[in-house]
Amino acid sequence: MKPKLIFSPIAYIAALKHFERLVPYLKDKYDISFLFICANTVRGREAIEYCKKKNYEFYVINKGFTKDQRIRIPFVTPLWGRYIHSVACRDFLDSVKPVKIIAAKSTPMHDTILKEANRKGIETVALQWASPVIRFSSLTKSHERKHTWIRRIYLYLLKIFSSILDIFYKEPRFGLTSAMPKKVGVFDEDEKQNGMGKRYNPNIVHVVGSPDIQLVHELKQKIDSSLSLKKQLLDKYDLSENKLKIIVFLFRFYRVPDYKKDRSQRIMTIPEYIILHSKLFKAIRSVFSVEEADIILKMHPSESSEKEDMKSIYETYRDDFGVKIYGGSGEARTEELGSLSDLCISIPPTSANCVVLGTDIPAIFINLSELKAVNNVAPHFGIKHVVDNTDEFIDLLKQFKNGTLPKQYDNSNTNFKSIDSVVKLIG
């Protein structure tokens, strides 16, 4: 009987799919399951349904979340919630008996399961799963909530009470502090020094790279060396072998809060977002006709759980510009579509830029929005230049068409053995 390994991603389809990529490399050694620590949310339900569809074994711990309680008693409610949640985590560990827990983060809501696992001698690992968009774009500078003085006093007293209750524990059981996993894996040295790795002892933080890069790099090599595999995938996505394939990755600006004016509002509405990127698709079609190129729009995994039907909304691009729309949480795989493509058009902050680094295909990076702060993430992906107007964009498209487009990014130092590094770290 193989030892049990638990992946505990954020209850979110994109994080789940990131961890799923590691399963084929570990399944011969471990019996693998997923653990979701979450309240009853749309994103959580979507992740659970995905596991059911894939026949993955999974568990859910949802006890102890104060938002599920109808009556809130100051101090008692949050401390009691943390207590019953820690009991639920201990019961899970005693029942399932995993030898390793691999989590996406060591802060709430995953701090408790890691702390309880540490107490039981279970090996714990925290792995970075997404690019550091928020940190690089400086969005967090105005992200902190401003509490009233009464609220500040309450939180201060709650922290004191938590500290008293935690006096006998090596790692706080009641205090909201990060757990200390045995190992931490991050994408690069900057993330180790200034991002996720900053809160830990540097001796336990290891630079392993992004698993997406090795995955797509190896897939691209397979497709390029196998005509049958390439034809199979072209048929799967109804793409023409005789046309150029231009893949587009957008960034969900309609999800970004307007921190400068009103954080409860977004910097743009969905209609504004659609109009903004209509300019992008119109520019592509001004250079490449429908007969010359297939334009591929790969939706973000979470867009299938938005309140609005984003796929239907995106279909305006299909009607106006002949764009092929592929859903985010279904069978369409970003790495497959990227590996089939001849050119990528991408917004700097999307994690899908790992596909560009792994495939080494030509790319143009563009941001037509007013939110230029997200361009700060460009160095993380080796991006050299970000276009901010359609005239320059069209010029670069023409350069690509003529075979004279300079490489817009540097992947010379990219780790193409990132999955191997992660698997070695897990052990």
C-alpha positions in Angstrom: 0.0 0.0 0.0 1.4 3.3 -1.1 1.8 6.2 1.5 -0.8 8.9 1.3 0.1 12.3 -0.1 -2.3 15.2 0.2 -2.4 18.2 -2.1 -4.2 21.1 -0.4 -4.6 23.9 -3.0 -6.7 27.0 -2.5 -10.3 26.0 -3.3 -10.0 27.5 -6.7 -9.9 25.8 -10.1 -6.7 27.4 -11.3 -4.8 26.4 -8.1 -6.2 22.9 -8.4 -5.1 22.5 -12.0 -1.6 23.7 -11.0 -1.3 21.0 -8.4 -2.9 18.5 -10.8 0.1 18.9 -13.1 2.3 17.2 -10.5 0.1 14.1 -10.1 1.6 12.1 -13.0 5.1 12.6 -11.6 4.2 11.4 -8.1 1.4 8.8 -8.5 3.7 5.8 -8.8 5.2 6.6 -5.4 2.2 8.0 -3.5 -1.6 7.5 -3.1 -2.6 11.1 -4.0 -5.7 12.9 -2.8 -6.9 16.6 -2.6 -8.0 18.5 0.4 -10.1 21.7 0.2 -10.3 23.9 3.2 -13.1 26.3 2.5 -16.6 27.5 3.2 -19.4 26.8 0.8 -18.3 29.1 -2.1 -18.9 29.1 -5.9 -15.1 28.6 -6.5 -15.0 25.8 -3.9 -17.9 24.0 -5.5 -16.4 24.3 -8.9 -13.1 22.7 -7.7 -15.0 19.9 -6.0 -17.0 19.2 -9.2 -13.8 19.1 -11.2 -12.4 16.4 -8.8 -15.6 14.4 -9.1 -15.4 14.6 -12.9 -11.8 13.5 -12.9 -12.5 10.8 -10.3 -9.9 12.2 -7.9 -10.2 11.3 -4.2 -10.8 14.5 -2.2 -11.7 15.7 1.2 -13.3 19.0 2.5 -12.8 20.7 5.8 -15.2 23.5 6.4 -15.8 23.5 10.1 -14.9 26.6 12.1 -15.5 29.4 9.6 -17.1 32.2 11.5 -19.0 33.4 8.4 -21.2 30.3 8.8 -22.3 31.2 12.3 -25.4 33.2 12.7 -24.6 34.7 16.1 -21.3 36.4 16.7 -20.1 37.0 20.3 -17.0 39.2 20.5 -13.8 37.2 21.3 -15.8 34.0 21.9 -16.9 33.4 18.3 -13.5 33.8 16.5 -11.6 31.8 19.2 -14.2 29.1 19.3 -14.2 28.9 15.5 -10.4 28.5 15.4 -10.7 25.8 18.1 -13.3 23.6 16.3 -11.4 24.1 13.0 -8.2 22.8 14.6 -10.2 19.8 16.0 -11.5 19.1 12.5 -8.0 19.2 11.1 -6.7 16.8 13.8 -9.6 14.4 13.1 -8.8 14.5 9.4 -5.1 13.7 10.0 -5.9 10.9 12.4 -8.4 9.4 10.0 -6.5 9.7 6.7 -3.0 9.4 8.0 -1.1 11.2 5.3 2.7 11.2 5.3 2.9 14.6 3.5 0.8 17.6 3.0 1.5 19.9 0.1 -0.3 23.3 0.4 -0.5 26.4 -1.7 0.1 28.7 1.2 0.8 28.6 5.0 -1.5 31.5 5.9 -5.3 31.4 6.6 -7.0 29.2 5.7 -4.2 26.7 5.4 -2.2 27.6 8.5 -4.1 25.3 10.9 -3.8 22.1 8.9 -0.1 22.6 8.5 0.4 23.4 12.2 -1.5 20.3 13.2 0.4 18.2 10.7 3.7 19.6 12.1 2.6 18.6 15.6 2.1 15.1 14.4 5.4 14.8 12.6 3.8 14.8 9.1 6.0 16.4 6.5 4.6 19.8 5.3 5.5 21.6 2.1 4.3 25.0 0.8 4.5 25.6 -2.9 4.1 28.8 -4.9 1.5 28.3 -7.5 1.0 31.6 -9.3 3.0 34.6 -10.5 3.3 37.5 -8.0 1.1 39.9 -9.8 -0.2 41.8 -6.8 3.2 42.3 -5.3 4.9 43.5 -8.5 2.0 45.7 -9.5 2.1 47.5 -6.1 -1.7 47.0 -5.7 -1.2 46.0 -2.1 0.0 49.5 -1.1 -3.6 50.7 -0.9 -5.1 47.3 -0.3 -5.1 47.4 3.5 -8.5 48.0 5.1 -8.8 51.0 7.4 -10.4 50.0 10.7 -12.2 52.2 13.1 -10.4 52.8 16.5 -12.9 50.5 18.2 -12.2 47.8 15.7 -8.4 48.3 16.1 -8.7 48.0 19.9 -10.8 44.8 19.5 -8.3 43.2 17.2 -5.5 44.1 19.6 -7.3 42.5 22.5 -8.1 39.5 20.4 -4.4 39.1 19.6 -3.6 39.3 23.4 -6.2 36.7 24.3 -5.0 34.4 21.5 -1.4 34.7 22.7 -2.4 33.7 26.2 -4.2 30.6 24.9 -1.2 29.8 22.7 1.4 30.0 25.5 1.8 26.2 25.7 2.0 25.6 21.9 5.2 25.8 19.8 3.1 27.1 16.9 0.1 29.2 17.7 -3.2 27.3 17.6 -5.5 30.3 18.2 -3.4 33.2 16.8 -3.6 34.0 13.1 0.0 33.4 12.3 1.6 31.6 9.3 2.5 28.0 9.8 6.1 27.0 9.4 6.3 24.2 6.8 9.3 22.0 6.7 10.0 23.0 3.1 9.0 25.9 0.8 9.2 26.0 -3.0 9.2 29.2 -5.0 9.6 30.1 -8.6 12.7 32.3 -8.5 15.3 34.1 -6.4 13.3 37.3 -6.2 10.3 35.4 -4.8 12.6 33.8 -2.2 14.0 37.2 -1.1 11.1 39.5 -1.4 7.9 37.5 -1.8 6.5 34.2 -0.5 9.9 33.1 0.9 10.4 36.3 2.9 8.5 35.1 5.9 10.5 31.9 6.4 13.9 30.8 7.4 15.9 31.0 4.1 17.3 27.6 4.8 13.9 26.0 4.1 13.1 28.0 1.0 14.1 26.4 -2.3 14.0 27.9 -5.8 12.3 25.3 -8.0 10.8 27.3 -10.9 7.3 27.1 -12.3 6.1 23.5 -13.1 4.1 25.0 -16.0 7.3 25.8 -17.8 8.7 22.2 -17.9 5.2 20.8 -18.7 4.7 23.0 -21.7 8.3 22.8 -22.8 8.1 19.0 -23.0 4.7 19.1 -24.7 5.9 21.5 -27.3 8.8 19.2 -28.1 6.5 16.2 -28.4 4.1 18.1 -30.7 6.9 19.3 -33.0 8.3 15.8 -33.3 5.0 14.0 -33.9 2.7 14.8 -36.8 0.1 12.4 -35.5 -0.1 14.1 -32.1 -0.2 17.5 -33.7 -3.1 16.5 -36.0 -4.9 14.9 -33.1 -4.7 18.2 -31.1 -5.6 20.3 -34.1 -8.7 18.2 -34.6 -9.5 18.4 -30.9 -9.6 22.2 -31.1 -11.0 22.5 -34.6 -7.9 24.4 -35.8 -6.6 24.6 -39.4 -3.2 23.1 -40.1 -2.9 25.6 -43.0 -3.5 28.7 -41.0 -1.3 30.7 -38.6 -2.5 30.2 -35.0 -2.4 33.3 -32.8 -3.3 32.7 -29.1 -4.4 35.6 -26.9 -4.2 35.7 -23.1 -6.1 38.5 -21.4 -6.0 39.8 -17.9 -9.2 40.2 -16.0 -9.2 44.0 -15.4 -12.9 43.8 -14.6 -11.9 42.0 -11.4 -9.4 44.6 -10.1 -10.7 46.8 -7.3 -10.5 50.6 -7.8 -8.3 51.2 -4.7 -7.8 54.9 -5.5 -11.5 55.8 -5.4 -13.7 53.1 -4.1 -12.3 49.6 -3.4 -15.9 48.2 -3.6 -15.9 49.1 -7.3 -13.8 47.8 -10.2 -11.5 49.8 -12.4 -13.6 48.9 -15.4 -16.9 47.2 -16.0 -17.2 44.0 -18.1 -18.6 46.0 -21.1 -15.7 48.4 -20.8 -13.3 45.5 -20.7 -14.9 43.9 -23.8 -14.7 47.2 -25.7 -11.1 47.7 -24.7 -9.9 44.4 -26.1 -12.0 44.7 -29.2 -9.3 47.2 -30.2 -6.8 44.4 -29.8 -8.7 41.9 -32.0 -9.5 44.5 -34.6 -5.8 45.3 -34.9 -4.9 41.6 -35.3 -7.5 41.3 -38.1 -6.2 44.4 -39.8 -3.0 42.4 -40.4 -4.2 38.8 -40.6 -7.5 37.9 -42.3 -9.8 35.1 -41.3 -8.3 33.1 -44.2 -4.8 33.6 -42.9 -5.0 33.0 -39.2 -7.0 31.4 -36.4 -7.2 33.7 -33.4 -7.5 31.7 -30.2 -8.8 33.2 -26.9 -8.2 31.0 -23.9 -10.4 32.0 -21.0 -9.1 32.2 -17.5 -10.0 29.1 -15.4 -12.1 31.1 -12.9 -14.2 32.8 -15.6 -16.5 29.9 -15.7 -17.5 30.6 -12.1 -18.2 34.3 -12.6 -21.8 35.5 -12.0 -21.9 36.6 -15.7 -21.7 34.1 -18.5 -18.3 35.2 -19.7 -18.1 32.7 -22.6 -21.3 34.1 -24.0 -20.0 37.7 -23.5 -16.7 36.8 -25.2 -18.7 35.5 -28.2 -18.9 39.1 -29.5 -15.3 38.6 -30.5 -16.3 35.4 -32.4 -19.0 37.3 -34.2 -17.0 40.4 -35.0 -13.5 39.0 -35.5 -13.8 35.2 -36.0 -12.1 34.5 -32.7 -12.3 30.9 -31.4 -13.3 30.9 -27.8 -12.1 28.1 -25.4 -13.5 27.8 -21.9 -11.4 28.0 -18.8 -12.4 25.0 -16.6 -13.2 22.4 -19.3 -11.1 20.1 -21.4 -9.3 22.9 -23.2 -5.7 22.9 -22.0 -3.6 26.1 -22.0 -0.4 24.3 -22.6 -1.8 22.4 -25.6 -3.2 25.5 -27.3 0.0 27.4 -26.6 2.1 24.6 -28.0 0.1 24.6 -31.2 0.3 28.4 -31.7 2.7 30.4 -33.9 2.3 33.7 -32.0 1.2 34.7 -28.6 -0.5 38.0 -27.7 -0.5 38.5 -23.9 -1.0 41.0 -21.1 2.1 41.1 -18.8 0.6 40.0 -15.4 -1.1 36.7 -16.5 0.5 33.5 -15.3 -0.1 32.1 -18.7 3.1 33.8 -19.8 4.8 30.7 -18.5 3.5 29.1 -21.7 5.5 31.6 -23.7 8.7 30.9 -21.7 8.2 27.2 -22.1 7.3 27.0 -25.8 9.8 29.8 -26.9 7.2 31.0 -29.5 7.2 34.6 -30.7 5.1 36.9 -28.5 3.9 40.5 -28.3 3.0 41.9 -24.9 0.4 44.6 -24.7 -1.6 46.6 -22.1 -4.1 49.0 -23.5 -5.7 49.8 -20.1 -4.9 52.8 -17.9 -3.6 50.5 -15.2 0.0 50.5 -16.1 1.1 49.3 -12.6 0.5 45.7 -13.7 3.4 46.1 -16.2 5.7 46.0 -13.3 5.4 42.2 -13.3 7.1 42.1 -16.8 10.6 41.3 -15.5 9.3 38.3 -13.7 8.6 36.8 -17.2 11.6 38.3 -18.8 9.4 40.6 -20.9 11.5 43.3 -22.6 8.8 45.6 -23.9 5.1 46.2 -23.3 3.0 47.9 -26.1 0.5 50.5 -25.0 -1.2 51.6 -28.3 -2.7 49.9 -31.3 -0.4 51.7 -33.9 2.7 50.1 -32.4 0.9 46.8 -31.9 0.0 46.7 -35.6 3.6 47.6 -36.6 4.9 44.6 -34.5 2.2 42.3 -36.0 3.5 43.3 -39.5 7.1 42.6 -38.4 6.0 39.1 -37.2 4.3 38.6 -40.6 7.4 39.6 -42.4 9.7 37.5 -40.2 11.5 40.5 -38.7 10.0 40.7 -35.2 12.7 40.9 -32.5 12.3 38.6 -29.6 10.2 40.4 -27.0 11.3 38.4 -24.0 14.3 36.7 -22.5 14.0 33.1 -21.4 17.7 32.2 -21.6 17.9 31.6 -17.8 14.6 29.7 -17.6 14.5 26.4 -15.6 13.1 23.8 -18.0 13.4 21.1 -15.4 11.1 22.8 -12.9 8.8 19.8 -12.3 11.9 17.6 -11.6 13.0 20.2 -9.0 9.5 20.3 -7.4 9.3 16.4 -7.3 12.8 16.3 -5.7 11.8 18.9 -3.1 8.6 16.9 -2.2 10.8 13.7 -1.9 
